[in-house]
Amino acid sequence: MSQSPHYGYPPQTPPPPVTSSFTASRLSSGGGSGRGPLRRKTVLGGLALVLLLAVGAWAAWAFTGDDSPGAKKPAQTAKGPAAGSVAWMAKPRTTPEKKFNSALGTWFTDHLVVKAEPDMVTAYDVKSGEKKWSFILTGPLCAASRESEGNVAVVATMFGGHCIDLKAFDLRDGHRTWDELVLADSGLGDTLSPEKWGKSEPRIALHEGHVYMTWNTGEQTRRLSDGKRVDEQKHDACEWVDAAGGAQLISITYCGEKEIQIRSLDPGKLGKPRWSTAMPRNDGFLSIVSTRPLVLSQSPGKNSADDQFDFVTLDPATGKEKARIAYNRNWRLGDCFLVTSGCTGALVDQDSLYVAGQGLTYAYDLTGGKERWTYKGDANRSTAPVAVHDGRLAVYTPATSDRPGRLAYVATSSGKALRTVDHSNDARDRKNEAVMGRIAGFPRLVDERLLLIKDGGLADENEGVILAISAPEGKN
C-alpha cells in the first residue's frame, strides 16, 4: 500500500478528489442513441470570472520562484513561514510543447510531493520546496497512474508515435524499477496514438501489486514489481474508458450505442470480472470518485444539463446501488472527468461526502444519502473540502484578484467552525493564488502545506505547477 501524507488528502489508494478549480464541466453530445463524453468544455463559474479581467496570465502577475531575482521571501516565524503565507512556488522546468503538454500525475511520500510534467518527473520537499530528485522522460508524457502503491507510481510516454512505453519508478528517490512496451509490435499500437484514440485517452490504475492500462480497443495488466505481463483483453472500439485502482480495480467503458459497463476487475483474469453491471447510455455519464467506499458521480442523461451530477454509492461486493445523493443547485463542482482526480469539488472520507458550494460546504451520509450539515463560509466565493484529520474538515476558499484566500477548519460531527486562517494579502501572492485557484487541479493539505497543483495541460513555461501555502496545525 502507498504511504499516505501525514495530514490531508492522499491521492493514492484510493484517491479522494478535491478542487480549487471551481469550474462547471460540460460535455457535448455524442452520436448514437446515447450521449458519450466528448471533449469537455470548461466554463468558469462564480467570481472566477473576474480573473479574466486581469489578463489571466501567470507571467503577467509576476510568478517567481524562491531562487529568482527579486523573489519575495515569505513572512517568517520561529517555526517557519507564517500561516497563510506563500512558502514556495514551482514553475515548469522546461518549455512545454503545444502538442504534448500534459502534466498529469501527482503523488506523495511522507515528505515529498512528486510531480509529472510533459517531459520529466520531479520530487520536491513538501515543506521547503527543495528539489530532491528529477529525471527526464524518454518521450512526451501521455498517461499516468491515478494512485501509487508501495511508493511506486507508473507513467506512459510516447514511443514511435504511440502511447506504449510504460515506466515504473520509486517515489522516494526517482530510480526507475522497470520500463516495458505495452505492445511490442508498433503496428498493433495504432489505437494508442493520439490520432486514433479519439476521446478515449489511455488510463492507468494500480491495484494489489498490478498495473492496469486501458484504452479504446483493449486492456492489459502487468506486475508492479517487474513489469511482466499478466493478462490482456481486446475488444471492439470504445468511445471512452475510465479506470481507478486502490481498494478495487474499477473500469468503466462506453462501448457501442446502448450500454455503459461498470466492472470490478481481477487483475489476473480480466475476462472474469468480480462483478459487472450495465446502465443505459441515456442514463448519463459516470466518473469514479472513490473506490473505498465505491462512489461514482453521474450526470443526467437525455436532455438534462451535463454539469448537474448526482453521487452514487455502490455495493463493493455486487456493484448494486446502495445510496444516491441528488444534485443540489447550490453545489459548485468542477470537472468530474479529470483523468487523475475523479470529481473536483468533492471529497470522500469513510462514510461521508463533502461537496463545495457557493459560500457553503455540504456534508452527506454516504450510507443513506442524507445531508448531515452545512458550513457557511464567504457568501460570494465557493468553498471546497480539502482534507479530514482528527475530526476536522479543512475547507478552502480561493483567492480572487483583490481578495486573499482562506483556509478554515470545521468539526466533521457538526460543521461548526473551529479556526480560520486568512492567506497573504500581498498583491503578488494574492494574484498568483487566484490563478492557481482556477487551474485544472485541486488543493491537497499535506505536512502543514496547502498545495495548489496543476494537473492538466501546461500552456507555457510561465504557468505555475505548484503553489505551496503555509498551513501549520493549530490547537483547534
C-alpha positions in Angstrom: 0.0 0.0 0.0 1.1 3.6 -0.6 2.2 5.8 2.2 -0.4 8.5 3.0 0.5 12.1 3.8 0.6 12.8 7.5 -2.2 15.3 7.2 -4.7 15.8 4.5 -5.5 14.4 1.1 -3.7 11.3 -0.1 -4.2 10.8 -3.8 -3.3 7.1 -3.6 -5.3 4.0 -2.7 -7.9 5.3 -3.2 -7.7 9.0 -4.3 -10.4 11.2 -2.8 -10.6 14.2 -5.2 -11.0 17.8 -4.2 -10.7 21.0 -6.1 -9.5 24.5 -6.4 -10.8 24.8 -9.9 -14.5 25.6 -9.2 -15.5 25.4 -12.9 -18.5 23.9 -14.5 -17.8 20.9 -16.7 -19.9 20.4 -19.7 -19.9 17.6 -22.2 -21.0 17.9 -25.8 -23.5 15.4 -27.1 -22.4 12.2 -28.7 -23.8 10.1 -31.6 -26.0 7.0 -31.5 -28.8 6.5 -29.0 -26.8 7.9 -26.1 -24.6 10.8 -25.4 -21.0 9.9 -24.9 -18.4 12.1 -23.0 -16.9 14.1 -25.8 -14.2 16.7 -25.4 -15.0 18.6 -22.2 -15.6 22.3 -22.3 -14.8 24.2 -19.1 -16.9 27.2 -18.2 -15.7 29.5 -15.4 -18.2 30.0 -12.6 -18.8 32.5 -9.8 -16.3 35.1 -9.1 -13.6 33.2 -11.1 -14.9 35.3 -14.0 -13.3 38.4 -12.5 -9.9 36.8 -13.1 -10.4 37.1 -16.8 -10.4 40.8 -16.4 -6.8 40.8 -15.3 -5.4 39.2 -18.5 -5.3 35.8 -16.7 -1.6 35.2 -17.4 0.6 33.8 -14.7 3.6 35.7 -16.2 1.6 39.0 -16.2 1.2 38.5 -12.4 4.9 38.1 -11.9 5.2 34.5 -10.7 8.7 33.9 -9.4 10.3 31.0 -7.6 12.4 31.5 -4.5 15.6 31.5 -6.5 14.5 34.2 -8.9 15.9 37.7 -8.7 13.6 39.9 -6.5 11.6 37.0 -5.2 9.7 37.9 -2.1 10.7 35.9 1.0 7.6 34.6 2.9 6.8 36.0 6.3 8.7 34.0 8.9 8.0 32.8 12.4 10.4 30.9 14.7 9.0 27.7 13.2 9.0 28.7 9.6 6.7 30.6 7.2 3.7 32.3 8.9 0.3 30.7 8.5 -1.3 31.7 5.2 1.9 33.0 3.6 3.3 31.5 0.4 6.0 29.0 1.4 7.3 28.1 -2.0 6.4 28.0 -5.7 7.4 25.9 -8.7 7.1 26.6 -12.4 7.6 24.2 -15.4 11.2 23.2 -15.6 11.2 23.2 -19.4 9.2 24.8 -22.1 6.1 22.6 -22.9 5.4 21.7 -26.5 2.0 22.6 -27.8 1.2 19.1 -29.0 2.4 17.3 -25.9 1.8 19.5 -22.8 0.2 17.0 -20.3 1.2 17.5 -16.7 -0.9 14.5 -15.4 0.3 12.8 -12.3 0.9 13.9 -8.7 2.0 11.5 -5.9 3.2 11.7 -2.3 5.6 10.0 0.1 5.8 11.0 3.8 7.6 14.3 3.0 7.8 14.6 -0.8 5.4 15.8 -3.5 6.2 14.2 -6.8 5.0 16.0 -9.9 5.0 14.8 -13.5 5.4 17.3 -16.3 5.3 16.9 -20.1 8.9 15.7 -20.3 10.1 15.0 -16.8 9.2 13.9 -13.2 10.4 16.0 -10.2 10.2 15.5 -6.4 10.0 18.4 -4.1 10.2 18.6 -0.3 6.7 19.4 0.8 7.7 22.0 3.4 10.6 23.8 1.8 10.1 23.2 -1.9 13.7 22.0 -2.3 14.1 19.8 -5.3 15.1 16.3 -4.1 15.4 14.4 -7.4 14.4 14.6 -11.1 14.6 12.5 -14.2 13.9 13.3 -17.9 11.3 11.1 -19.6 12.4 9.4 -22.8 9.3 10.7 -24.6 6.3 13.0 -24.1 4.1 12.1 -21.2 0.8 10.6 -22.3 -0.7 8.8 -19.3 -0.1 8.5 -15.5 -1.3 6.2 -12.7 -4.1 7.8 -10.7 -2.6 6.3 -7.5 0.7 5.0 -6.2 1.3 1.7 -4.4 4.2 0.8 -2.2 5.9 4.1 -3.1 5.8 3.2 -6.8 4.0 5.1 -9.5 3.7 4.4 -13.2 3.6 6.7 -16.3 3.4 6.1 -20.0 5.3 8.0 -22.6 5.1 8.2 -26.4 7.3 5.8 -28.4 7.3 5.8 -32.2 4.1 7.9 -32.2 2.2 5.6 -29.8 1.5 5.8 -26.1 3.0 2.4 -25.3 6.2 3.0 -23.2 5.3 2.1 -19.5 7.7 3.2 -16.8 7.5 2.4 -13.1 9.6 4.4 -10.6 10.3 4.7 -6.9 8.8 7.9 -5.5 11.4 8.1 -2.7 14.5 8.5 -4.9 13.3 8.5 -8.5 15.0 5.4 -9.7 13.2 3.5 -12.4 12.2 0.0 -11.4 11.2 -1.2 -14.9 10.4 0.0 -18.5 8.3 -2.0 -20.8 6.3 -1.5 -24.1 2.6 -2.2 -23.8 2.6 -3.6 -27.3 5.9 -4.8 -28.7 4.8 -4.6 -32.3 4.2 -0.9 -33.0 1.8 -1.9 -35.8 -0.6 -3.2 -33.1 -0.4 0.2 -31.3 -2.3 2.3 -33.8 -5.2 2.8 -31.4 -2.7 4.0 -28.8 -1.8 7.0 -31.0 -3.4 10.4 -30.4 -4.7 10.4 -34.0 -6.5 7.1 -33.4 -7.8 7.1 -29.8 -10.2 10.0 -30.2 -11.8 10.8 -26.9 -10.6 7.6 -25.2 -7.2 8.5 -23.8 -5.3 5.7 -22.2 -5.8 5.3 -18.4 -3.5 3.7 -15.8 -4.6 2.3 -12.4 -2.7 0.3 -9.7 -4.3 -2.4 -7.6 -2.9 -5.3 -5.5 0.6 -5.3 -7.0 -0.6 -4.9 -10.5 -0.6 -2.1 -13.2 -3.7 -1.9 -15.3 -3.8 0.1 -18.5 -6.9 0.5 -20.6 -7.5 2.2 -24.0 -10.2 2.3 -26.6 -9.6 -1.2 -28.0 -8.1 -3.2 -25.2 -6.8 -3.5 -21.6 -3.8 -5.1 -20.0 -2.3 -5.9 -16.6 1.3 -6.2 -15.5 3.1 -7.0 -12.3 4.0 -3.8 -10.5 7.2 -5.4 -9.2 8.9 -6.1 -12.5 6.5 -5.1 -15.4 5.9 -8.6 -16.6 2.6 -9.0 -18.5 -0.1 -10.9 -16.6 -3.3 -10.7 -18.8 -4.7 -8.8 -21.8 -8.1 -8.4 -23.4 -9.1 -6.9 -26.7 -12.5 -5.5 -27.6 -14.3 -3.5 -30.2 -13.5 0.2 -30.2 -15.0 2.1 -27.3 -15.9 5.8 -27.3 -14.5 6.4 -23.9 -12.8 4.5 -21.0 -12.1 5.2 -17.4 -10.3 3.4 -14.5 -9.3 3.7 -10.9 -7.4 1.4 -8.5 -6.7 1.3 -4.8 -9.3 -0.8 -2.8 -10.8 -2.1 -6.0 -9.9 -2.1 -9.7 -12.8 -0.4 -11.3 -13.3 0.0 -15.1 -15.9 2.0 -16.9 -16.3 1.6 -20.7 -18.6 3.3 -23.2 -18.7 0.7 -26.0 -21.5 0.6 -28.5 -24.6 2.7 -28.6 -26.7 1.1 -25.8 -24.8 0.4 -22.6 -22.2 1.7 -20.2 -20.3 -1.2 -18.5 -19.0 -0.9 -14.9 -16.7 -3.7 -13.8 -14.7 -4.7 -10.7 -11.8 -6.5 -12.2 -9.5 -9.3 -11.1 -6.1 -8.2 -12.5 -5.1 -11.8 -13.1 -8.3 -12.6 -15.0 -9.6 -9.6 -16.9 -12.1 -11.7 -18.8 -13.7 -12.8 -15.5 -14.7 -9.7 -13.5 -15.5 -9.9 -9.9 -18.8 -8.3 -10.8 -20.2 -6.4 -13.7 -23.2 -4.1 -14.1 -24.6 -2.1 -17.0 -26.7 1.0 -17.4 -28.3 2.6 -20.5 -26.3 5.2 -22.3 -29.2 7.7 -21.9 -28.9 7.4 -18.1 -25.9 9.8 -18.0 -22.1 9.9 -17.8 -20.1 8.3 -15.0 -16.9 9.2 -13.2 -15.1 7.3 -10.5 -14.8 9.5 -7.3 -13.6 6.9 -4.8 -13.0 3.1 -4.6 -13.3 2.9 -0.8 -16.1 3.4 -0.4 -17.1 2.9 -4.0 -18.6 6.2 -5.2 -19.4 7.4 -8.7 -20.6 10.8 -10.0 -23.4 10.5 -12.5 -24.6 13.4 -14.7 -28.1 13.1 -16.0 -28.7 11.7 -19.5 -31.4 12.6 -22.0 -31.8 16.4 -22.3 -30.6 17.4 -18.8 -27.7 19.7 -18.1 -24.4 17.8 -18.2 -22.9 19.5 -15.1 -25.6 18.5 -12.7 -24.0 15.5 -11.1 -25.6 13.1 -8.6 -23.3 11.0 -6.4 -24.0 7.3 -6.2 -22.7 4.8 -3.7 -22.3 1.2 -5.0 -22.1 -2.0 -3.0 -18.4 -3.0 -3.4 -19.4 -6.7 -3.4 -22.1 -6.6 -6.1 -22.0 -3.2 -7.9 -25.6 -2.5 -7.0 -26.7 1.0 -6.0 -26.8 1.5 -2.2 -27.5 5.2 -1.9 -27.8 8.3 -4.0 -27.2 12.0 -3.2 -29.2 14.0 -5.7 -27.8 17.1 -7.4 -28.1 20.4 -5.5 -28.2 23.6 -7.5 -26.0 25.3 -4.9 -23.1 22.9 -5.4 -20.1 24.3 -7.2 -18.4 21.2 -8.7 -15.7 21.4 -11.2 -14.6 18.9 -13.9 -15.8 15.4 -12.9 -13.8 13.8 -15.8 -10.2 14.8 -14.9 -8.0 11.8 -15.7 -6.3 11.5 -12.4 -8.7 13.1 -9.9 -12.3 12.0 -10.1 -14.7 14.8 -9.5 -13.2 18.2 -8.4 -15.1 19.9 -5.6 -16.0 16.6 -3.9 -14.2 14.8 -1.1 -14.9 11.3 0.2 -13.8 10.2 3.7 -15.1 6.9 5.1 -18.9 7.2 5.1 -19.1 10.9 4.4 -19.2 13.0 1.2 -18.3 16.7 1.4 -19.2 18.9 -1.6 -18.2 22.5 -2.5 -20.9 25.1 -2.7 -21.4 28.8 -3.3 -20.4 30.2 0.1 -21.1 26.7 1.6 -19.7 23.3 2.1 -22.1 20.4 2.4 -21.7 17.1 4.4 -23.7 14.0 3.4 -24.0 10.5 4.8 -23.0 8.1 2.0 -24.8 5.1 3.6 -28.2 6.7 3.3 -27.7 9.8 1.1 -29.0 12.3 3.7 -27.5 15.7 4.4 -25.7 15.9 7.7 -24.9 19.6 8.0 -23.9 22.8 6.0 -20.9 25.0 6.8 -21.4 28.7 5.8 -18.3 30.5 4.5 -17.8 33.5 2.3 -21.2 34.0 0.6 -19.6 35.4 -2.6 -17.0 32.6 -3.1 -17.0 28.8 -3.5 -15.7 26.8 -0.5 -14.2 23.4 -1.2 -13.4 20.5 1.1 -9.7 19.7 1.2 -8.9 17.1 3.9 -10.2 15.4 7.0 -7.9 14.8 10.0 -8.7 14.1 13.7 -12.3 15.0 13.4 -11.7 18.3 11.5 -12.5 19.1 7.9 -10.3 21.7 6.2 -12.2 23.8 3.6 -10.5 26.2 1.1 -11.8 29.5 -0.2 -9.6 30.5 -3.2 -8.2 34.0 -3.6 -9.6 36.4 -6.2 -7.6 39.2 -7.9 -8.5 41.6 -5.0 -9.2 39.3 -2.0 -6.9 36.8 -0.3 -7.7 33.1 0.0 -8.7 31.4 3.3 -8.4 28.0 4.9 -11.0 27.1 7.6 -11.3 24.1 9.9 -14.7 22.8 10.9 -15.9 19.9 13.1 -16.9 16.9 11.0 -19.5 16.0 13.6 -21.4 19.2 13.3 -20.0 21.6 10.7 -19.1 24.1 13.5 -16.3 26.5 12.6 -13.2 25.9 14.7 -10.5 28.1 13.2 -10.0 30.3 10.1 -6.7 31.4 8.6 -6.6 34.2 6.0 -3.9 33.9 3.4 -1.3 36.5 2.4 -2.8 39.7 1.1 0.4 40.7 -0.7 -0.6 41.6 -4.3 1.7 39.1 -6.0 0.8 36.3 -3.6 -2.9 37.0 -3.9 -2.9 37.1 -7.7 -0.8 34.0 -8.1 -3.0 32.1 -5.7 -6.1 33.4 -7.7 -4.6 32.0 -10.9 -3.8 28.6 -9.3 -7.3 28.6 -7.9 -8.8 28.1 -11.3 -6.4 25.6 -12.9 -7.2 22.0 -13.8 -6.3 20.6 -10.5 -7.3 20.7 -6.8 -5.7 21.5 -3.4 -4.1 19.0 -1.1 -3.3 19.6 2.5 0.0 17.7 3.3 2.6 18.1 6.0 1.4 21.6 7.0 1.2 22.9 3.4 -1.8 23.7 1.3 -0.6 22.7 -2.2 -2.3 24.1 -5.3 -1.1 21.8 -8.1 -1.6 21.8 -11.8 -3.0 18.5 -13.1 -3.9 19.5 -16.6 -2.0 20.8 -19.7 0.7 23.4 -19.4 0.4 26.3 -21.9 3.9 27.7 -21.4 6.9 27.9 -19.1 5.4 30.8 -17.1 2.5 28.9 -15.7 2.5 27.7 -12.2 2.9 24.0 -11.4 2.8 24.1 -7.6 2.0 26.9 -5.2 2.6 25.9 -1.5 0.9 27.9 1.3 1.9 27.6 4.9 -0.8 25.8 6.9 0.5 24.8 10.3 -1.8 22.8 12.5 -3.4 24.8 15.2 -4.8 23.9 18.6 -8.4 23.8 17.4 
